Amino acid sequence: MFAQRPSDWRIIGQAGLRMVALDDARPLTSQVKVGVNAINKKGAVLILDSPFIDGSHVLMDVHNIIPKLAQVAPWGEQQEGGPALSGEVVRFDRLELPDGVRFLVELLWTGGSSEQRQQALKRLQQAEALR
C-alpha cells in the first residue's frame, strides 16, 4: 500500500495503538504510543519502539487463534471513547534505522461505516496537524 524508501521512515504524528477483539472490539491490550509514518483513507503505517504491547508480541497477536484487530486513535483519546479506526495488520517489519531498531506495522482499515471511518480519520489527522 505504501511504497517507501528507508529514508522515508520519519514520524509525522503520534497515535495510540491497542489490540481489540474482532467480534466485539473489547480491548485486549492497553494503549501504547506509536509514531505515525503515513495515513490515508485506506490505512496507515505506524512505527513502534518495541514489538510488544503488555508483554504480547504484536505479530504473534495477529497470528494467534483469537481473531484481533489493531485499533488506532489520537494519542490519549482511546480511554475517553473518542473516534478510533480499526484495521487489519497486513505487514510487520523490523527496521534498522540510524537511531536504532524500530518496528513497522502497516494496517488496512476495516469495519465501521464510511462516515464513521471518515470522522475518525479526520480527528486523527487533526491531532497530527496540531502536533
Chimera marker file (.cmm) of the C-alpha trace (Angstrom):
<marker_set name="trace">
<marker id="1" x="0.000" y="0.000" z="0.000" r="1" g="1" b="0" radius="0.5"/>
<marker id="2" x="2.725" y="2.461" z="0.968" r="1" g="1" b="0" radius="0.5"/>
<marker id="3" x="5.887" y="2.264" z="-1.143" r="1" g="1" b="0" radius="0.5"/>
<marker id="4" x="8.727" y="3.885" z="0.768" r="1" g="1" b="0" radius="0.5"/>
<marker id="5" x="12.474" y="4.065" z="0.873" r="1" g="1" b="0" radius="0.5"/>
<marker id="6" x="14.335" y="3.633" z="4.180" r="1" g="1" b="0" radius="0.5"/>
<marker id="7" x="14.990" y="7.389" z="4.278" r="1" g="1" b="0" radius="0.5"/>
<marker id="8" x="11.201" y="7.948" z="4.416" r="1" g="1" b="0" radius="0.5"/>
<marker id="9" x="10.680" y="6.413" z="7.874" r="1" g="1" b="0" radius="0.5"/>
<marker id="10" x="10.066" y="9.755" z="9.562" r="1" g="1" b="0" radius="0.5"/>
<marker id="11" x="7.352" y="10.347" z="12.139" r="1" g="1" b="0" radius="0.5"/>
<marker id="12" x="4.600" y="12.803" z="11.155" r="1" g="1" b="0" radius="0.5"/>
<marker id="13" x="2.481" y="12.408" z="14.281" r="1" g="1" b="0" radius="0.5"/>
<marker id="14" x="1.621" y="10.238" z="17.250" r="1" g="1" b="0" radius="0.5"/>
<marker id="15" x="-1.269" y="7.910" z="17.902" r="1" g="1" b="0" radius="0.5"/>
<marker id="16" x="-2.385" y="5.297" z="20.378" r="1" g="1" b="0" radius="0.5"/>
<marker id="17" x="-2.421" y="1.636" z="19.330" r="1" g="1" b="0" radius="0.5"/>
<marker id="18" x="-4.093" y="-1.302" z="21.051" r="1" g="1" b="0" radius="0.5"/>
<marker id="19" x="-5.241" y="-4.745" z="20.032" r="1" g="1" b="0" radius="0.5"/>
<marker id="20" x="-9.008" y="-5.377" z="20.212" r="1" g="1" b="0" radius="0.5"/>
<marker id="21" x="-11.197" y="-8.455" z="19.790" r="1" g="1" b="0" radius="0.5"/>
<marker id="22" x="-12.597" y="-8.896" z="16.300" r="1" g="1" b="0" radius="0.5"/>
<marker id="23" x="-16.116" y="-9.850" z="17.391" r="1" g="1" b="0" radius="0.5"/>
<marker id="24" x="-16.929" y="-7.088" z="19.897" r="1" g="1" b="0" radius="0.5"/>
<marker id="25" x="-13.954" y="-4.659" z="19.827" r="1" g="1" b="0" radius="0.5"/>
<marker id="26" x="-13.245" y="-5.171" z="23.537" r="1" g="1" b="0" radius="0.5"/>
<marker id="27" x="-9.684" y="-4.108" z="24.420" r="1" g="1" b="0" radius="0.5"/>
<marker id="28" x="-7.192" y="-6.969" z="24.641" r="1" g="1" b="0" radius="0.5"/>
<marker id="29" x="-4.179" y="-4.763" z="25.447" r="1" g="1" b="0" radius="0.5"/>
<marker id="30" x="-3.648" y="-1.330" z="26.895" r="1" g="1" b="0" radius="0.5"/>
<marker id="31" x="-2.874" y="1.605" z="24.640" r="1" g="1" b="0" radius="0.5"/>
<marker id="32" x="0.726" y="2.194" z="23.574" r="1" g="1" b="0" radius="0.5"/>
<marker id="33" x="2.060" y="5.380" z="21.981" r="1" g="1" b="0" radius="0.5"/>
<marker id="34" x="3.241" y="4.885" z="18.394" r="1" g="1" b="0" radius="0.5"/>
<marker id="35" x="4.612" y="7.137" z="15.693" r="1" g="1" b="0" radius="0.5"/>
<marker id="36" x="2.528" y="7.702" z="12.578" r="1" g="1" b="0" radius="0.5"/>
<marker id="37" x="4.594" y="7.469" z="9.412" r="1" g="1" b="0" radius="0.5"/>
<marker id="38" x="1.755" y="7.647" z="6.868" r="1" g="1" b="0" radius="0.5"/>
<marker id="39" x="-2.024" y="7.681" z="6.997" r="1" g="1" b="0" radius="0.5"/>
<marker id="40" x="-4.803" y="7.855" z="4.437" r="1" g="1" b="0" radius="0.5"/>
<marker id="41" x="-8.343" y="6.616" z="3.816" r="1" g="1" b="0" radius="0.5"/>
<marker id="42" x="-7.108" y="3.065" z="3.099" r="1" g="1" b="0" radius="0.5"/>
<marker id="43" x="-4.746" y="2.520" z="6.008" r="1" g="1" b="0" radius="0.5"/>
<marker id="44" x="-1.722" y="3.632" z="7.992" r="1" g="1" b="0" radius="0.5"/>
<marker id="45" x="1.930" y="2.887" z="8.609" r="1" g="1" b="0" radius="0.5"/>
<marker id="46" x="2.902" y="3.036" z="12.277" r="1" g="1" b="0" radius="0.5"/>
<marker id="47" x="6.348" y="2.923" z="13.867" r="1" g="1" b="0" radius="0.5"/>
<marker id="48" x="6.739" y="1.214" z="17.256" r="1" g="1" b="0" radius="0.5"/>
<marker id="49" x="9.725" y="1.415" z="19.600" r="1" g="1" b="0" radius="0.5"/>
<marker id="50" x="9.039" y="-2.145" z="20.754" r="1" g="1" b="0" radius="0.5"/>
<marker id="51" x="7.227" y="-5.093" z="19.164" r="1" g="1" b="0" radius="0.5"/>
<marker id="52" x="5.380" y="-5.695" z="22.457" r="1" g="1" b="0" radius="0.5"/>
<marker id="53" x="2.144" y="-4.346" z="23.970" r="1" g="1" b="0" radius="0.5"/>
<marker id="54" x="1.533" y="-5.540" z="27.544" r="1" g="1" b="0" radius="0.5"/>
<marker id="55" x="4.094" y="-8.298" z="27.055" r="1" g="1" b="0" radius="0.5"/>
<marker id="56" x="2.323" y="-9.670" z="23.958" r="1" g="1" b="0" radius="0.5"/>
<marker id="57" x="4.140" y="-9.551" z="20.640" r="1" g="1" b="0" radius="0.5"/>
<marker id="58" x="2.090" y="-7.634" z="18.054" r="1" g="1" b="0" radius="0.5"/>
<marker id="59" x="2.954" y="-10.053" z="15.256" r="1" g="1" b="0" radius="0.5"/>
<marker id="60" x="2.122" y="-13.063" z="17.410" r="1" g="1" b="0" radius="0.5"/>
<marker id="61" x="-1.204" y="-11.446" z="18.322" r="1" g="1" b="0" radius="0.5"/>
<marker id="62" x="-2.086" y="-11.249" z="14.657" r="1" g="1" b="0" radius="0.5"/>
<marker id="63" x="-1.390" y="-14.959" z="14.153" r="1" g="1" b="0" radius="0.5"/>
<marker id="64" x="-2.902" y="-16.107" z="17.451" r="1" g="1" b="0" radius="0.5"/>
<marker id="65" x="-6.070" y="-18.210" z="17.459" r="1" g="1" b="0" radius="0.5"/>
<marker id="66" x="-8.138" y="-15.328" z="18.870" r="1" g="1" b="0" radius="0.5"/>
<marker id="67" x="-9.100" y="-13.035" z="15.962" r="1" g="1" b="0" radius="0.5"/>
<marker id="68" x="-7.856" y="-9.496" z="16.630" r="1" g="1" b="0" radius="0.5"/>
<marker id="69" x="-7.752" y="-6.068" z="15.061" r="1" g="1" b="0" radius="0.5"/>
<marker id="70" x="-5.464" y="-3.135" z="15.735" r="1" g="1" b="0" radius="0.5"/>
<marker id="71" x="-7.268" y="-0.002" z="16.906" r="1" g="1" b="0" radius="0.5"/>
<marker id="72" x="-5.740" y="3.439" z="16.314" r="1" g="1" b="0" radius="0.5"/>
<marker id="73" x="-6.832" y="6.768" z="17.805" r="1" g="1" b="0" radius="0.5"/>
<marker id="74" x="-5.220" y="10.121" z="18.567" r="1" g="1" b="0" radius="0.5"/>
<marker id="75" x="-2.795" y="9.538" z="21.435" r="1" g="1" b="0" radius="0.5"/>
<marker id="76" x="-4.630" y="9.503" z="24.770" r="1" g="1" b="0" radius="0.5"/>
<marker id="77" x="-8.165" y="9.527" z="23.345" r="1" g="1" b="0" radius="0.5"/>
<marker id="78" x="-8.948" y="5.797" z="23.314" r="1" g="1" b="0" radius="0.5"/>
<marker id="79" x="-9.594" y="5.837" z="27.042" r="1" g="1" b="0" radius="0.5"/>
<marker id="80" x="-12.119" y="8.668" z="26.535" r="1" g="1" b="0" radius="0.5"/>
<marker id="81" x="-14.150" y="6.734" z="23.969" r="1" g="1" b="0" radius="0.5"/>
<marker id="82" x="-13.241" y="9.082" z="21.129" r="1" g="1" b="0" radius="0.5"/>
<marker id="83" x="-13.299" y="8.043" z="17.491" r="1" g="1" b="0" radius="0.5"/>
<marker id="84" x="-10.943" y="5.217" z="16.627" r="1" g="1" b="0" radius="0.5"/>
<marker id="85" x="-10.046" y="3.348" z="13.461" r="1" g="1" b="0" radius="0.5"/>
<marker id="86" x="-9.766" y="-0.431" z="13.368" r="1" g="1" b="0" radius="0.5"/>
<marker id="87" x="-7.511" y="-2.175" z="10.933" r="1" g="1" b="0" radius="0.5"/>
<marker id="88" x="-6.073" y="-5.491" z="9.923" r="1" g="1" b="0" radius="0.5"/>
<marker id="89" x="-2.301" y="-5.818" z="10.283" r="1" g="1" b="0" radius="0.5"/>
<marker id="90" x="-1.013" y="-6.586" z="6.786" r="1" g="1" b="0" radius="0.5"/>
<marker id="91" x="2.697" y="-6.023" z="7.357" r="1" g="1" b="0" radius="0.5"/>
<marker id="92" x="5.080" y="-6.179" z="10.305" r="1" g="1" b="0" radius="0.5"/>
<marker id="93" x="8.794" y="-5.473" z="9.814" r="1" g="1" b="0" radius="0.5"/>
<marker id="94" x="11.892" y="-4.770" z="11.849" r="1" g="1" b="0" radius="0.5"/>
<marker id="95" x="13.610" y="-1.554" z="10.736" r="1" g="1" b="0" radius="0.5"/>
<marker id="96" x="17.321" y="-0.903" z="11.236" r="1" g="1" b="0" radius="0.5"/>
<marker id="97" x="17.453" y="2.903" z="11.464" r="1" g="1" b="0" radius="0.5"/>
<marker id="98" x="20.411" y="5.187" z="12.230" r="1" g="1" b="0" radius="0.5"/>
<marker id="99" x="18.966" y="5.918" z="15.689" r="1" g="1" b="0" radius="0.5"/>
<marker id="100" x="18.230" y="2.279" z="16.498" r="1" g="1" b="0" radius="0.5"/>
<marker id="101" x="15.820" y="-0.556" z="15.842" r="1" g="1" b="0" radius="0.5"/>
<marker id="102" x="12.131" y="0.234" z="15.299" r="1" g="1" b="0" radius="0.5"/>
<marker id="103" x="9.158" y="-1.882" z="14.250" r="1" g="1" b="0" radius="0.5"/>
<marker id="104" x="6.813" y="-1.085" z="11.385" r="1" g="1" b="0" radius="0.5"/>
<marker id="105" x="3.146" y="-2.046" z="11.444" r="1" g="1" b="0" radius="0.5"/>
<marker id="106" x="1.046" y="-1.458" z="8.334" r="1" g="1" b="0" radius="0.5"/>
<marker id="107" x="-2.738" y="-1.512" z="8.690" r="1" g="1" b="0" radius="0.5"/>
<marker id="108" x="-5.657" y="-1.632" z="6.275" r="1" g="1" b="0" radius="0.5"/>
<marker id="109" x="-8.800" y="-0.065" z="7.759" r="1" g="1" b="0" radius="0.5"/>
<marker id="110" x="-11.756" y="-2.404" z="8.284" r="1" g="1" b="0" radius="0.5"/>
<marker id="111" x="-15.255" y="-2.236" z="9.707" r="1" g="1" b="0" radius="0.5"/>
<marker id="112" x="-17.480" y="0.682" z="10.538" r="1" g="1" b="0" radius="0.5"/>
<marker id="113" x="-19.449" y="2.778" z="8.113" r="1" g="1" b="0" radius="0.5"/>
<marker id="114" x="-17.544" y="5.028" z="5.749" r="1" g="1" b="0" radius="0.5"/>
<marker id="115" x="-18.943" y="8.007" z="7.687" r="1" g="1" b="0" radius="0.5"/>
<marker id="116" x="-17.557" y="6.653" z="10.978" r="1" g="1" b="0" radius="0.5"/>
<marker id="117" x="-14.207" y="5.970" z="9.335" r="1" g="1" b="0" radius="0.5"/>
<marker id="118" x="-14.107" y="9.465" z="7.810" r="1" g="1" b="0" radius="0.5"/>
<marker id="119" x="-14.864" y="11.048" z="11.199" r="1" g="1" b="0" radius="0.5"/>
<marker id="120" x="-12.157" y="9.053" z="12.978" r="1" g="1" b="0" radius="0.5"/>
<marker id="121" x="-9.623" y="9.658" z="10.197" r="1" g="1" b="0" radius="0.5"/>
<marker id="122" x="-10.350" y="13.394" z="10.223" r="1" g="1" b="0" radius="0.5"/>
<marker id="123" x="-9.896" y="13.509" z="14.010" r="1" g="1" b="0" radius="0.5"/>
<marker id="124" x="-6.616" y="11.613" z="13.806" r="1" g="1" b="0" radius="0.5"/>
<marker id="125" x="-5.297" y="13.876" z="11.044" r="1" g="1" b="0" radius="0.5"/>
<marker id="126" x="-6.330" y="16.994" z="13.017" r="1" g="1" b="0" radius="0.5"/>
<marker id="127" x="-4.465" y="15.714" z="16.061" r="1" g="1" b="0" radius="0.5"/>
<marker id="128" x="-1.349" y="15.299" z="13.912" r="1" g="1" b="0" radius="0.5"/>
<marker id="129" x="-1.701" y="18.808" z="12.459" r="1" g="1" b="0" radius="0.5"/>
<marker id="130" x="-1.801" y="20.282" z="15.985" r="1" g="1" b="0" radius="0.5"/>
<marker id="131" x="1.406" y="18.500" z="16.912" r="1" g="1" b="0" radius="0.5"/>
<link id1="1" id2="2" r="1" g="1" b="0" radius="0.2"/>
<link id1="2" id2="3" r="1" g="1" b="0" radius="0.2"/>
<link id1="3" id2="4" r="1" g="1" b="0" radius="0.2"/>
<link id1="4" id2="5" r="1" g="1" b="0" radius="0.2"/>
<link id1="5" id2="6" r="1" g="1" b="0" radius="0.2"/>
<link id1="6" id2="7" r="1" g="1" b="0" radius="0.2"/>
<link id1="7" id2="8" r="1" g="1" b="0" radius="0.2"/>
<link id1="8" id2="9" r="1" g="1" b="0" radius="0.2"/>
<link id1="9" id2="10" r="1" g="1" b="0" radius="0.2"/>
<link id1="10" id2="11" r="1" g="1" b="0" radius="0.2"/>
<link id1="11" id2="12" r="1" g="1" b="0" radius="0.2"/>
<link id1="12" id2="13" r="1" g="1" b="0" radius="0.2"/>
<link id1="13" id2="14" r="1" g="1" b="0" radius="0.2"/>
<link id1="14" id2="15" r="1" g="1" b="0" radius="0.2"/>
<link id1="15" id2="16" r="1" g="1" b="0" radius="0.2"/>
<link id1="16" id2="17" r="1" g="1" b="0" radius="0.2"/>
<link id1="17" id2="18" r="1" g="1" b="0" radius="0.2"/>
<link id1="18" id2="19" r="1" g="1" b="0" radius="0.2"/>
<link id1="19" id2="20" r="1" g="1" b="0" radius="0.2"/>
<link id1="20" id2="21" r="1" g="1" b="0" radius="0.2"/>
<link id1="21" id2="22" r="1" g="1" b="0" radius="0.2"/>
<link id1="22" id2="23" r="1" g="1" b="0" radius="0.2"/>
<link id1="23" id2="24" r="1" g="1" b="0" radius="0.2"/>
<link id1="24" id2="25" r="1" g="1" b="0" radius="0.2"/>
<link id1="25" id2="26" r="1" g="1" b="0" radius="0.2"/>
<link id1="26" id2="27" r="1" g="1" b="0" radius="0.2"/>
<link id1="27" id2="28" r="1" g="1" b="0" radius="0.2"/>
<link id1="28" id2="29" r="1" g="1" b="0" radius="0.2"/>
<link id1="29" id2="30" r="1" g="1" b="0" radius="0.2"/>
<link id1="30" id2="31" r="1" g="1" b="0" radius="0.2"/>
<link id1="31" id2="32" r="1" g="1" b="0" radius="0.2"/>
<link id1="32" id2="33" r="1" g="1" b="0" radius="0.2"/>
<link id1="33" id2="34" r="1" g="1" b="0" radius="0.2"/>
<link id1="34" id2="35" r="1" g="1" b="0" radius="0.2"/>
<link id1="35" id2="36" r="1" g="1" b="0" radius="0.2"/>
<link id1="36" id2="37" r="1" g="1" b="0" radius="0.2"/>
<link id1="37" id2="38" r="1" g="1" b="0" radius="0.2"/>
<link id1="38" id2="39" r="1" g="1" b="0" radius="0.2"/>
<link id1="39" id2="40" r="1" g="1" b="0" radius="0.2"/>
<link id1="40" id2="41" r="1" g="1" b="0" radius="0.2"/>
<link id1="41" id2="42" r="1" g="1" b="0" radius="0.2"/>
<link id1="42" id2="43" r="1" g="1" b="0" radius="0.2"/>
<link id1="43" id2="44" r="1" g="1" b="0" radius="0.2"/>
<link id1="44" id2="45" r="1" g="1" b="0" radius="0.2"/>
<link id1="45" id2="46" r="1" g="1" b="0" radius="0.2"/>
<link id1="46" id2="47" r="1" g="1" b="0" radius="0.2"/>
<link id1="47" id2="48" r="1" g="1" b="0" radius="0.2"/>
<link id1="48" id2="49" r="1" g="1" b="0" radius="0.2"/>
<link id1="49" id2="50" r="1" g="1" b="0" radius="0.2"/>
<link id1="50" id2="51" r="1" g="1" b="0" radius="0.2"/>
<link id1="51" id2="52" r="1" g="1" b="0" radius="0.2"/>
<link id1="52" id2="53" r="1" g="1" b="0" radius="0.2"/>
<link id1="53" id2="54" r="1" g="1" b="0" radius="0.2"/>
<link id1="54" id2="55" r="1" g="1" b="0" radius="0.2"/>
<link id1="55" id2="56" r="1" g="1" b="0" radius="0.2"/>
<link id1="56" id2="57" r="1" g="1" b="0" radius="0.2"/>
<link id1="57" id2="58" r="1" g="1" b="0" radius="0.2"/>
<link id1="58" id2="59" r="1" g="1" b="0" radius="0.2"/>
<link id1="59" id2="60" r="1" g="1" b="0" radius="0.2"/>
<link id1="60" id2="61" r="1" g="1" b="0" radius="0.2"/>
<link id1="61" id2="62" r="1" g="1" b="0" radius="0.2"/>
<link id1="62" id2="63" r="1" g="1" b="0" radius="0.2"/>
<link id1="63" id2="64" r="1" g="1" b="0" radius="0.2"/>
<link id1="64" id2="65" r="1" g="1" b="0" radius="0.2"/>
<link id1="65" id2="66" r="1" g="1" b="0" radius="0.2"/>
<link id1="66" id2="67" r="1" g="1" b="0" radius="0.2"/>
<link id1="67" id2="68" r="1" g="1" b="0" radius="0.2"/>
<link id1="68" id2="69" r="1" g="1" b="0" radius="0.2"/>
<link id1="69" id2="70" r="1" g="1" b="0" radius="0.2"/>
<link id1="70" id2="71" r="1" g="1" b="0" radius="0.2"/>
<link id1="71" id2="72" r="1" g="1" b="0" radius="0.2"/>
<link id1="72" id2="73" r="1" g="1" b="0" radius="0.2"/>
<link id1="73" id2="74" r="1" g="1" b="0" radius="0.2"/>
<link id1="74" id2="75" r="1" g="1" b="0" radius="0.2"/>
<link id1="75" id2="76" r="1" g="1" b="0" radius="0.2"/>
<link id1="76" id2="77" r="1" g="1" b="0" radius="0.2"/>
<link id1="77" id2="78" r="1" g="1" b="0" radius="0.2"/>
<link id1="78" id2="79" r="1" g="1" b="0" radius="0.2"/>
<link id1="79" id2="80" r="1" g="1" b="0" radius="0.2"/>
<link id1="80" id2="81" r="1" g="1" b="0" radius="0.2"/>
<link id1="81" id2="82" r="1" g="1" b="0" radius="0.2"/>
<link id1="82" id2="83" r="1" g="1" b="0" radius="0.2"/>
<link id1="83" id2="84" r="1" g="1" b="0" radius="0.2"/>
<link id1="84" id2="85" r="1" g="1" b="0" radius="0.2"/>
<link id1="85" id2="86" r="1" g="1" b="0" radius="0.2"/>
<link id1="86" id2="87" r="1" g="1" b="0" radius="0.2"/>
<link id1="87" id2="88" r="1" g="1" b="0" radius="0.2"/>
<link id1="88" id2="89" r="1" g="1" b="0" radius="0.2"/>
<link id1="89" id2="90" r="1" g="1" b="0" radius="0.2"/>
<link id1="90" id2="91" r="1" g="1" b="0" radius="0.2"/>
<link id1="91" id2="92" r="1" g="1" b="0" radius="0.2"/>
<link id1="92" id2="93" r="1" g="1" b="0" radius="0.2"/>
<link id1="93" id2="94" r="1" g="1" b="0" radius="0.2"/>
<link id1="94" id2="95" r="1" g="1" b="0" radius="0.2"/>
<link id1="95" id2="96" r="1" g="1" b="0" radius="0.2"/>
<link id1="96" id2="97" r="1" g="1" b="0" radius="0.2"/>
<link id1="97" id2="98" r="1" g="1" b="0" radius="0.2"/>
<link id1="98" id2="99" r="1" g="1" b="0" radius="0.2"/>
<link id1="99" id2="100" r="1" g="1" b="0" radius="0.2"/>
<link id1="100" id2="101" r="1" g="1" b="0" radius="0.2"/>
<link id1="101" id2="102" r="1" g="1" b="0" radius="0.2"/>
<link id1="102" id2="103" r="1" g="1" b="0" radius="0.2"/>
<link id1="103" id2="104" r="1" g="1" b="0" radius="0.2"/>
<link id1="104" id2="105" r="1" g="1" b="0" radius="0.2"/>
<link id1="105" id2="106" r="1" g="1" b="0" radius="0.2"/>
<link id1="106" id2="107" r="1" g="1" b="0" radius="0.2"/>
<link id1="107" id2="108" r="1" g="1" b="0" radius="0.2"/>
<link id1="108" id2="109" r="1" g="1" b="0" radius="0.2"/>
<link id1="109" id2="110" r="1" g="1" b="0" radius="0.2"/>
<link id1="110" id2="111" r="1" g="1" b="0" radius="0.2"/>
<link id1="111" id2="112" r="1" g="1" b="0" radius="0.2"/>
<link id1="112" id2="113" r="1" g="1" b="0" radius="0.2"/>
<link id1="113" id2="114" r="1" g="1" b="0" radius="0.2"/>
<link id1="114" id2="115" r="1" g="1" b="0" radius="0.2"/>
<link id1="115" id2="116" r="1" g="1" b="0" radius="0.2"/>
<link id1="116" id2="117" r="1" g="1" b="0" radius="0.2"/>
<link id1="117" id2="118" r="1" g="1" b="0" radius="0.2"/>
<link id1="118" id2="119" r="1" g="1" b="0" radius="0.2"/>
<link id1="119" id2="120" r="1" g="1" b="0" radius="0.2"/>
<link id1="120" id2="121" r="1" g="1" b="0" radius="0.2"/>
<link id1="121" id2="122" r="1" g="1" b="0" radius="0.2"/>
<link id1="122" id2="123" r="1" g="1" b="0" radius="0.2"/>
<link id1="123" id2="124" r="1" g="1" b="0" radius="0.2"/>
<link id1="124" id2="125" r="1" g="1" b="0" radius="0.2"/>
<link id1="125" id2="126" r="1" g="1" b="0" radius="0.2"/>
<link id1="126" id2="127" r="1" g="1" b="0" radius="0.2"/>
<link id1="127" id2="128" r="1" g="1" b="0" radius="0.2"/>
<link id1="128" id2="129" r="1" g="1" b="0" radius="0.2"/>
<link id1="129" id2="130" r="1" g="1" b="0" radius="0.2"/>
<link id1="130" id2="131" r="1" g="1" b="0" radius="0.2"/>
</marker_set>
